[in-house]
């Protein structure tokens, strides 16, 4: 079994939901945030977050820091404070980034976020107008010689889903995906998304990802949005206990193929995984 330092060393992505708020959750009623917000609509305490990050640093964490999960990070008034902390305390390998629906972002705020240390933003335009607005901002930024485009990444993409009434006309979409597919992961027996031979499971995300929700819950994977697998909670458990629980869980998953339901239906697994058809 891994030691705590070895397990933390394997984590490549640390997803942190600093707040669970999202203005679009009123419209996107099937989004996990809209469903989870009925029970909880608050933010992660920064002191709790910083103490967790400091301990991760002490154990040599080199993970990228992704400041989003299901939430909209740009509505968090602590966002720039958190980015500052990460840049001041973590190393250059700890790239900091987030995905956003662009809420409240304009050219100035995007420049400011890059200036204080954000490395990457992925903006999803939910309407033609929003998509075009951010394409224009990107063009302007990247044609400005004072902007360091060798180090900063700004991706703009469009989304097409059952909620957006907009007729998506853009051709330059970074990716087009369907929202809410995560809701299907828990529907046992309803035409499985993936016909898995459990004994061949080897999703590397179990090792390489750690998620922290706005409630302080430390979980296996963002696709388990109901948080059926939790290793502990930042408000009451030590980092050592949380990582020990993760190590034991991974051991059972990899060696004994004991998996949560969500993994058996998930189509976002990484690494080798054979299906029954193969
Ligand atoms: S199989 Fe899917 S839900 Fe399970 S850990 Fe991998 S990506 Fe996450």
Boltz pocket constraint, residues with backbone or C-beta under 6 A from the ligand:
constraints:
  - pocket:
      binder: B
      contacts: [[A, 203], [A, 204], [A, 205], [A, 206], [A, 220], [A, 221], [A, 222], [A, 223], [A, 224], [A, 262], [A, 263], [A, 264], [A, 266], [A, 267], [A, 268], [A, 269], [A, 270]]
      max_distance: 6.0
